[in-house]
Amino acid sequence: MIEQYIINSICIHYNVQLIDVMSSSRKAHIVDAKQAIVFALNYLGFTQKKIAETLKYADHTTVYHLLRKRLHNASKSDEIAINTIKSFLPIMMREIDLLTEKLKEKS
């Protein structure tokens, strides 16, 4: 759930399609979107392997490259990743509240 929110939000921000993010395209705006997604998922504790699986990459090496290589807009990608995570927090808190209410009803 959270990974889809992150991916969709960042795709909208960069005006790219999901298929572009999962492609081998090296167009600057697509690479920036990929890097922002990878940063966000990494901050959330996803392993490089899990990020690669989520984005349907062949293996974790693309993820490793996006995390380690400071591309031309890395600081902007980092900022977008953090802001995307922040925007998800209220949604997640609401989900936790709903789950808590359901748990109380079962007791």
Sequence and secondary structure as in RCSB ss.txt:
>XXXX:A:sequence
MIEQYIINSICIHYNVQLIDVMSSSRKAHIVDAKQAIVFALNYLGFTQKKIAETLKYADHTTVYHLLRKRLHNAS
KSDEIAINTIKSFLPIMMREIDLLTEKLKEKS
>XXXX:A:secstr
 HHHHHHHHHHHHHT  HHHHTS    HHHHHHHHHHHHHHHHTT  HHHHHHHTT SSTHHHHHHHHS  TTHH
HHHHHHHHHHHHHHHHHHHHHHHHHHHHHHH 
